[in-house]
């Protein structure tokens, strides 16, 4: 039996005990709604523009769930952009409060396409509102905190900005029961850690260092090394440790895929597989995350689908 780390217990407490929705999503009433169709099309466009991996993976879902997954992404992207791009505090606070209200009321102005698609998705899929509110608070944490002392603290941040997305995605894809929660949390932490490891250089130039200070010190690395973009033996050992831990989270989260409805297993498996491929690219380029952005090519994604499909069939 696997012993859970402190950070896992903390994140499970944040997620709370959720019940499987007793009512299934209802799709037919918006089929003839031109305004909603336009809203979902705009969400899909934003997804395609900002995340090729998420757009590809969500494309493996049936049409209705694909649209909902992309509405979720567009909501997350919009909130993230508020924190990163809106300069005045009063404007940021106003816009974040606007999205909190959209979540709490599941309603929106008719001229806000993303809010319309997201409010519709919230209602249709019975998504717990507190996950969306936790995401807003998680993204807003970037406004007040730019350093993390321990991995436990960083894992809480990863929960806020990524595990919440996985938990909301479960309601769109469909899942069996509460046991799926811990796996969604782990996958979210793995995905966000992949983002963090990929974007070290870019984040540092933007004033943020997400890597746990405690672990940097252990491997003999200080901020001057990161500022200078030094790929040393210390850095290689540090990155190997980070990548090994993240891969372990991907492996442990895989058991949760079989708890999802069959038609969504390939899409979630693809997201996991594509993102873990970024770790391979980081290794391939000698852990240089300072002057290049690791990625998985379109062929890299397509070439992984047959093996992924066989893995899904074996569940």
Secondary structure, 3 states (H helix, E strand, C coil): CCCCCHHHHHHHHHHCCCCCCCCCCCCHHHCCCHHHHHHHHHHHHHHHHHCHHHHHHHCCCCHHHHHHHHHHHHHHHHHHHHHHHCCCHHHHHHHHHHHHHHHHHCCCCCCCHHHHHHHHHHHHCCCCHHHHHHHHHHHHHHHCCCECCCHHHHHHHHHHHHHHHHHHHHHHHCECCCCHHHHHHHHHHHHHHHHHHHCHHHHHHCCCECCCHHHHHHCCCCHHHHHHCCCCHHHHHHHHHHHHHHHHHHHHHHHHHHHECHHHHHHHHHHHHHHHHHHHHHHHCCCCCCCCCCCCCHHHHHHHHHHHHHHHHCC
